[in-house]
Amino acid sequence: MDLSRNVVLKENYTFFVGDPDVQVLPGGEHGLYNRDTRFLSRYQWIFDRTFQTLRVYSQTPDTVDVHYAAFTSSFQTVGIRRRTVVDATSLVDELVVENTGTEPASITIALEADCDFADMFETREWQGSSRGEIPVTPIDEGSGIRFRYIAEDGLGFQTVVVSNTPVHRLKGRRFEYLLDIQPSGSSTLSVRVRIENPLEDDCRAVTYQGWRSTAPLGHADMADTGHQRVLERAVDDLRALLLFTPEGCVPAAGIPWFVCAFGRDSLLTAMFLLPWWREPAEGTLRYLSRHQAVDYDEYRASSPGKIFHELRFGELSRTGKVPFGPYYGTIDATPLFVMLLADLIRVTDDHSIVHELRPAWEAALVWLEKDGDPDGDGFLEYMGSAVGDGQGLPIQSWKDSDDSMSHADGSLAEGPIAPCEAQGYAYRALLSGADLYDVCGEHSRAEAARERARTLKSRFHAAFWLDGLGTYAMALDGDKRALAVKSSNVGHLLWTGIVPESHSQAVRDALFDSDLWTGWGFRTLGRGERRYNPVSYHNGSVWPHDTAIAAKGLARYGFVDEAVRVRTALYDIAAGQSDLRLPELVAGYDRSAGPPIPYPVACRPQAWDSGALIYLLDLNTAT
């Protein structure tokens, strides 16, 4: 499915995915979703004549306006102005039908609605489904219908579709309207779809106006350029991506299929938004600490102190048929958790959250030293799930596709894998932990953490630096053999500060070598490597958030001109898109006229991409 062609709306955990005409046709992935359950599997307006869709426009990510037109010869005879709005628990649809012709018009319009309460893993065909047809019940004296479903764990779910306009006939799942409209007259149809999900929290949301009030929209570097509109779009998308929880707001990873908290994605996005917004950092830290692992569970890849990778609420996750409620198979969320907390107190000087979350960040530091380093060699490593088991992730670093960790000969790495960037995160997490201990007045423990960081920095350089490659290895495999391939991962090393000053220029040169730099960003895998493929998920594509982290790392080591060059390239990508958004990733071809070659199933908007555009506004700070 080409996600760039979908119409996507979102508010909190509720999102709508429709086709280019804002219709939900049966048999596909489209629908109205809440917390990983589909509450509408069909929502289709049917007209008695041919209408063209002349415009689809979304001012904010929770609302879309559509204009349909029926023509006779070269002029419109009937126009329909439709507005669809999604809020936290409902969809509201209004159609204003106008007779723009010279004769009275009789118009028949029908709405077909259906619901399957499918888990998102089923709708995307990641898992099979055994549900039959969901029964429907008429309600409100024939003005609405109700779908009910009792899940395997006993939770009850409902979808209620109510017409606020008198219905000519309601038959099963079909609403029919007969409209008689005089010339220059109009008639309005209004429908509300209400979601009833027992998992939904009643949490206060920040308004778009309130969110924009602290946004860096007047940044000098964006003045009088087309990039200003890109920035404005990113600000609105970041508000749309927020999930509102009892712990505070948390960035969802992406729309439409990742409307949930992801450890890595949510943490990085919250980090990117400092100092402009502190609330996502506070909410993310509190939310993740609430769900921090306390025991060992091989199925969920959990161990005490670990921060989760992903938390889903669908029936399959709740009943344990898939391990995502939550799933802990990630090497990097735990150090990123400690890093974000230290970054937060640096920009707010509010130490209360350090004391509040002390059990969580101390448990995370213990995990780094123990379960995060199972063989005790001082490096973070993961042993992923078996490839093809259909459950957990074989690769548990950010490049989590099955074939992303390869040697120079193209063979895949085996055994516990130590990604280079995870060592950088561990290094910075140790320094962050030292800062947190200083806040608590425990200076001896702070110095011990700094000494561990110094030791890691030295050992890392000795084990990962490759003179022949002129840069760092992408990872070490289970036999401690270096993955001697050029990769964008090394940009993260600059970002964390683990690279010695003496080697920072070499890393910069490696990044801007033609094997990695495309003019749009940095290839995930070098063009000369055996597994390079420009249109792949992680073996040669360009990921904007990955490139942005490298840009911030370049600035950290004083390469500000290079960082500005990268920032401009990323803003250029977004400015060349019809929706002014950064795609999740683009193909790794060299830059030429026109926008970059798209990756066909890239999500948009993606939280860390929108956040990266904010993060790169200030290239004069170290983090």
N, C-alpha and C positions, 0 to 999 in steps of 0.2 A: 504494500500500500504506500502510495506517495503522500506522506503526511503534510507536505506543503500544499496539497490540494484540499485538505480537509478544512472544515470550519470547526474551530475548537473554542469552547467557552469554559470558564472555570471560576468557581468561588469556593474557598475552603477545600473540603474533600470532594465536592460535587463537580463533575465536569461532563460536558456534552461534546460529542464528536459526530459531526454530520458531513454529508457530501458537499460538493461545491454549491448545490442549491439549498443547503441547510435542511436536508431531508435525512431521515434515518430509514434506510431500506432494509428489509429482512435479509438475513443470511450472511452478514459480514461482521466487522468489528465495531461498527458505529453504534452509538447509543447514548443513553444518559446513565452515568455511573456515580456511585458514592461509595467510598471506602472499598474499592475493588469489587463491588457487586453492580451488575447492570440492572437498572430499574426501568429502562425502556429499550427494547430490542427492535421496535419499529415505531416510527413517528413520521408519518408521510401524509402531506397534504396532496389531494388529488382534485384536479380542476376539470371542468367539462369542455375545456378548449385548450389550445396550445398556448402556453405562456413561455416567454423568454426571461431568463434572469439577467437583468441589465446591470445590477450593482449589488455587491455584497461588501458591507463596510462595518468595521468594528472600531468604535471610538475607544472603548475600554475592553479588557479581555473577558468581561462578564456579559457583554451585550453585543448583538449583531443586528444590523439593519439591512434589509433586502428589498429590492424593487423588482417585482415581476410585471411583465407587460404582455397583453394580448394585442396583436396587430390585425388590422384590416388594411390591405394594401400597404401604404407606407406610414400609417399613423396608428397610434395607440387608441384602442377602443375601451379597454378595461385595464386599469393599473391596480396593483396590490402593493401597498407599503406594509412590510412585515417587520416587527421588532421582537426579538427573542432575548430574554434575560434569564440568566442562571443565578440563583442565590444559594445559600448553604444547604437548603432542604427542598428546593423546588425549581421548576422551569415555568416561566410565564411567557405566553405567546400571544401577540396581538396582531391581527390582520385588518388593515383598513382597505376596503375594496371600493374603488372609485370608478364611476362610469364617466369616461372622458369622451365618449362618442356623442352623437346627436340624436340617438334613438333610445327609448327605454330598453333596459337590459335585464334578462332573467338569467341568473348564474347559479349553477349547482357546484358546491364545494363540499368535499368529504375529507375527514381526518381518520386515518387508520392508525391505531395504537396497539402495541403488544408488548409483552414483558416476559423475560425468561429467568430473571434473577441469577444469571450465570456469573460464575467467578471470572475475573478478568483473565486468569490463566486458561480458562476454557474458551473464552471469546477469541483469544489470540492463538488458539490451537496449540498451546503448550501442554494442555492436558485434555483428555476426553471428557465428555459430559454424559450423564445418565438421566438428566431431567426429562420429563415429558412435558406436555402442554400445561401451562399454568391456567387454572380456572379463572373466569372473569365474572364479576357480579355487578349488575346495575345498581346505582345509588342515586340519592337526591332526586327522586321522582323522575328518573330518566334523563337527568342532565349530566351524569357522570358514570364512571366504571371504576371498580376496585380489583386489583390483583393481589392475592395473598400467597405467601410461601413460608413454610416452616422448614428451616434448614436442619441438617443432620444433627447439629449440636443443640437443637431446641429453640433457637432464636427465630422470632417471627419478623417478616419483612412485608411491607406493603407499598404498592404504587397506586395512587389515586389520580385519575384524570377527570377533571371537571370542566364543563363548558359554562362560562359566565354569560354566554349568549344563548337564547332559546334554540334548541335543536329541533329540526324538522323530523328527524327520525334517528333513533339510536338502536342499532342492530349489532349485537355482539360487541366487537371491537371497533365498530365503524360509526362515526358521527357524521350525519348528513345535514347540510344547510341549504335552503333555497332562498336566494336573495333576489328581490325585484328592486332595481335601482333606476331612478330617473336620470336623465342627462345632467351632468354636473353634480349629481348626488353621490353619496357614499354610505356604506354600511360597515360596521365593525364587528369582527369576531374576536373573542377572547377566551383563551384556554389556560388552565393552570394544571401543572403536573406536580403532585406533592409526593415527596419521598418520606417514608417512615422506616427509619433504620435505628434499632435499639442501641447501636454502637455510637451514635452521633452525640457529641458533646455540645452543650450550649455555652459557647465561648465568644467573647466580644471580639469583633474584628475591627481593625483600623480601616478607616475610609481611604479611598484613593486620594482625596484632597489632603487628609492628614499625612499620608505617606509622602506625597509630593512636597509637603511643606519643609521637610528637612533634606530634600534631594539636592545634589550638587548640579542643578540645571544651569546655573550661570557660570560654569567653569570657564576660565579665560581661554583654555586651549580649544574650546568648542565654539567660540564666538564667530559668528558670520560664516559658518561652514555648514555643508549638508550633514556633517556629523552630529550637529545638535539634535536633529530629529531622531537619529539613531539612539542618542542618549535618552531622549524623552520616552521612546518606545521601551528601552531597557528598564527604565524606572517603573513604568506601568506594569511591565511583565513581572518584575520582581514582586510587586504588590500582589499580582494575581497568583503567583506561585506560593504565597504564604499559606501555611496550614495553622489554624488557630486551635491551640490545645490548652488544657488547664495549666501547663507549665509555661505557656507563652507561645509566641509565633515561631514557626519552624519552616524554613524553605523546603518545599517539595523539590524533588530532583528534576522533573520535567513534565511537560504536557504533550500528549495525553496519557501515555502509558506508565508514567512514573510519578503519579500524584500520591506520593507517600514520602515519609522521611527515609533518606538514605544516609548512613553515617558519613561516608566520605563526601558526598555531594553537598549535604546540608552543612557540614562543618566548613568546607572550603567556601561555600557561598556566603555563610555568615562572616567568615574571615574577610572575604573580599569587600563586604559592605561596611566594615569599620573604617574610619570613625563616623561615617555619615549616619548609620543606624546601628544602635547597640542592641535593640530589642531582639532581632533574630539570633544574635550570639547568645544572649541570656536565655531565650526560650529553647534554643537548640541544646545548649549545655544541660539545662535542667531536664529536658525531655530525654536526652540520651542517657543521662545519669539514672533516671528512673528505670530505664530498661537495660542497664548495664548487667552483663552476665555475672552470675554468682556461683555457677556450678559447671560441671563438665557434661557436655552433651554432644556426642560425635555427629549425630544427625543434623543438629543445628550449628555445628562447628563452634560451640561456645566453650569458654574457659573463664575462670573468675577474673574480673576486672576488664574484660574485653567489651568494646563498644560495637554495637550491631552494624551490619552492612545494610540491612533492609528490613522494614516492618510492614507487613501486609495484613489486611483485615478481612479478606475474602473467606468464604466457607472452606476452601481447600487448605488455607493456612491455619484457620482456627481449629480444624479437625486434625491437623498434622499430616495431611496427605502430601503437602509440600512443606518444606522446612522454614517458610518465610514469616513465621509469626512470633518472634523475629528470627532472622538468620544472621549469624555472626561471622560468616566466611569472608573476612577482609583483613588484610595485613596492616592497613594504614589508618583506619578510623580511630584506633586507640591513641596513637601518638598525636594525631590531628586534634583530638579532644583536649589534650593537655596544652597543645600549642594555642588553640583558640582561647582558652581561659586566660593564659598569660597575655595574649594580645589584647583581650578585652580590658584587663585591669590597667594595661599601659595607656589606653586611650580614655578610660573613664576615671581612673584613680579611685574606684569604689572597691574596697577590699572585702566587703561583706560576703560576696558570692564565693570568694576563695575559702572562707571558713565554712560556709553553707555546704559547699561541694567537696570538702576535703576528703571524705571517705571515697568519693568517686575518683578524684585525680590521683590519690595515693594508690588506690587499687590498680589504676591504669599504669602507673609507673612500675608497680610490682609485676604486672603482666609483661611489660617490656623486657624486664630482666629475666623472667622465668618462662612462662608458657609461650611468649613471643619468640623465644630463643631456645628451642627444644634441645639442641645439641650443645648449648653452652659456649659457642664460639664467638659470642659477642655481637652477632648480626641477627636482625629480624628475618624470620623465615616462615614460610607456610607450606603445609602439605595439603593440597586441595583434594576435592572429591575426585573419584575416578571419572575419567572422560566417558560420557554416555550413560551415566547412571540416572540422568533425568532429574536430579534433585539439586545438589549443591554445585558450587563453582569449582572447576579444576584449577583455574587461575584466579588468585585472590588479591592481586594488585590492581591498579586502576585500569590497566589494559587487560581486561578480564575475558577476552575471547580465547578459545581453546588453543589457537595456534600463535599466540602473540609472543611467547617466550622461546626463541630459537637461537641456535648456534650459527656460526658463519657458514657452515655447510648446509644449513637449512633444517637440520635435525632438531626436534623439539627437546627442550630441557626436561630432565626427569629428576625425581626426588624432591626433597625440600628446597624451595627456590628462595633466594635472597635478592629481591629487586634492589637496584641501586638507590632509587628514590626513597624507598622505605627506610634505608639507613640514614638518609638525610633527615627524614621526619623524626626518626628516633633521636638523632643528635640534637635537633632543635627542641624536641620534647624534653630531653634531659635538661637543657638550659632553661626551658620554661619551668620545669619542675623546681629547679634551683630558685628561680624568681618567686615561685609560690611559697617555698619554704622560708625564704627571706621575709615575705609578708607575714608569715606565722611566727617570726622571730627565732626560727630554728636554723641558725647560720651554719652550724657544723654539717647538718644534713644538706643544706644548700651547696656547700663546698664539695661534699661527696658527690652530689649529682653533677657538678661542673667537672670534677675530675673524671667521672665516667664518660662525660661528653668528650673531653680532651682525648681520652684513650680511644674512644670509638672513632674520632676523626683521624687519628694517626693510623689505626688498624685498617680503617676503610680505605684510605688512600693506598696503602701498601697492597691490599688485596684486589682492588678494583681498577686501579690505574693501569692502562695498557699503552706502553710507549709506541708500539707499532701502529696502534689505531689513532694515537694522538688524543685520546679522550678516555672516559671511563666505560667499563663494561656495563651492559644493560642489567646484568644480574649474575649471580653465581648459582650453579645447579647443585644437585645433591652431592656430587663428588667434589664440590668447591672449584669446578672448572668455570672460567669466565665465559660469559656469552659475549664474544668479541664482535659485536655488531654496533654500527652507529645508530643511535636512537635519540629521540627527543627527551627521554628520561633524564638526561644529564642537565637539562635546564632546571629541573627541580633541585638539583644539587646546588646550583648557584643560589636558588631561592632560599634554601635552608642555611646556607653559609658553611657547609661542610667542606667545600673546596678550598684548599690552601691558596692564599693570594698568589703564590708563585705559579699556580696552574690555571688561574682564572682566565687568562687571555687565551690559553690553548682551548679551553672549553668554549669560550666565545667563538673562536675561529672554527671549531668543529660544528657548532650550531649553524654558522653562516656559510659553511661549505655547501657547494651545490648539491651534495647528496641529501642534505637535510632541509635547507632553506628553499622554499618555492616562490617567494615573493608575496605569498599570502600568509605563510606561517611555517612552522617546522614540521617536517614529516615525522610520523611516529617511528618509522623505520627507514634507514637510509636507502637511497635509490639504488645503490650498488649491491645491496644484500640479497641473498638467495631467495628469501621469502617476500621480497618487496612486491607490492601490488598497490598501485595508486588508488584503486577503488576497492579497498578492503576496510575492515573495521579498525584494525590496529596495526597493520603492516605496511604503512606508507601513506595513509590518509593524514589530514591535518585536523587536529582538534583545537578549536580556539581557546578553550580554557587552559589546555596544556601549553600552548604557545604563550598565553598571557602570563602564566607562572614563570616561564623562561624569561619573558621580558622584565618582570619584576626582579628576577634574579640578576639579570644583566645590570639593571639599575643599582642593585645592592652593591655590586663590585665596581661601580663607577662608570659603566658603559651606558650612559644615559642616552647618547645619540642613537645607539643601536636599539635601545628600548623604545624610544620615540618612533623609530622606523617600524618596529613591530606593531606598536599601538595603532599607527596610521593604517597599516595593512589590515588589521582586524576591523577597524571602523569602516574601511573601504569595502570589506566583504559584506558587512551588514547594510551599508548604504546602497549596495547593488542588488539587494533582495527586495522583492515586491512588498514584503511586510516589514522591512527595515530591521530584521532580526538576524543575529548570528545563528546559523545552523549548528546542530550538535557537532557535525564534522563535515568536511568537504574532501573531495578527491585530491590526491597529492600531485597533480600535474603542475608544471611550472606556470607562473602567472602570465597571462596574455590578455588581449583586449576582451572586455566583457567580464561578467562575474565568474567565479571558479566553478568547475564541474561539480554538480551536487552529488552527494551520496543518497541513494534513493529512499532509504527509510530513516533518515535523520530526524530526531525529535526537535520540535521548536514550539514554544520557547523552552530552553534548557536553563536551569537556574545558574549553574556555574558559568555559562556563557554570558548571560545577561549581567551577572555579577562581575565578570571579568572586565566588562566595559567600564564599570564604575571603578574597579580596583586600579585600572591603569591610568586614571585621571591624574593621580599623584605619583610621579616617578622619582621623587626626591627623598622618599623614605625607604628604610631598609627592608620593611616587611609590608 
